[in-house]
Amino acid sequence: MFVKIPVVADVDDLYHQREDRIDQALKAKSLGTVIGWGDSLGEVRAGGSPRVAYTRVDLDVANVEAARVALQEVLAAIGTPAGTEIHYTRDGASVADVYAPPEWRLAQPVAYGVRQR
């Protein structure tokens, strides 16, 4: 299971506090833990350097359904941007819950880790 958080220009999480808040929320309910995180690059900007497109937060969870509910609550509470995705597997298929404030679009199909539009 992982969370994909879009990077929004001029909104900085310099110390990666979101990952800590996600980890604390999962641990508080004995649902799991953050096992790692990293930034993923997007398109190349003028001048040749790629921009950071999103942060991926990898999770180890014991109960996917309960973790989804907890993640939806904490991600909304910490102000993650629209387009944040919670990725998981359901009945052998890759799906994601997608944040469209104030709601979540649930179990959206994904292929190869990329949400289908």
C-alpha positions, 0 to 999 in steps of 0.5 A: 500500500502506498500514498502518492501526494502531488507536490504543489508549487510554493507549498513546501514540506521541507522536513517531510512532516506529512510522513511522520503524521501518517506514521503516527496516525497508523501506529496510534490505531495499530494499523501499520507504519510508514516504511519509506518515502521519496520524491518522484520527478515529473516533466523537465523544466526550461533549463533541463532540470526535472521538477519534483512531481509527487512524494510517494509514501510506502506503507506496511499495513495489517488491515487495508480497509481500516488503514484506508479509512485512517489515511483518508482522515489524516490526509484530509486533516493535514491538508494534502492537496487534491489529487492525493492518492491512496493505492492498494489492491482489491480482488487482485486489481490495483485501485486508488482512492483519490482525494477530490476535496471534500470527498474521496473518489473510492477504488478508482482503477489503476494500471501499472501504478498510474491511475486511469483517467 
